[in-house]
């Protein structure tokens, strides 16, 4: 994902040391890690709410192809071949729903 080597990490640490100084650096790192943990917790909570709100089990989501978070992007549901942006149908078990670009 990220191609960061030892040299890049050392440069980042040196710049952080110059910006924050040796006294404030540990506090800044702890604050950044706490923020990252809170962000991940929020993302996981939102994901779980999406899954719960869909009314489908995790197995049904995997089978329908909606288990991938990228599949939940409304823009990915638009049909690029249609001139007026008609929607593709997205299967949910035995039901099919469509994304309506005009809906609010």
HELIX and SHEET records of a PDB file:
HELIX    1   1 UNK A    6  UNK A   54  1                                  49    
HELIX    2   2 UNK A   58  UNK A   64  1                                   7    
HELIX    3   3 UNK A   69  UNK A   72  5                                   4    
HELIX    4   4 UNK A   74  UNK A   77  5                                   4    
SHEET    1   A 2 UNK A  89  UNK A  92  0                                        
SHEET    2   A 2 UNK A  95  UNK A  98 -1                                        
END                                                                             
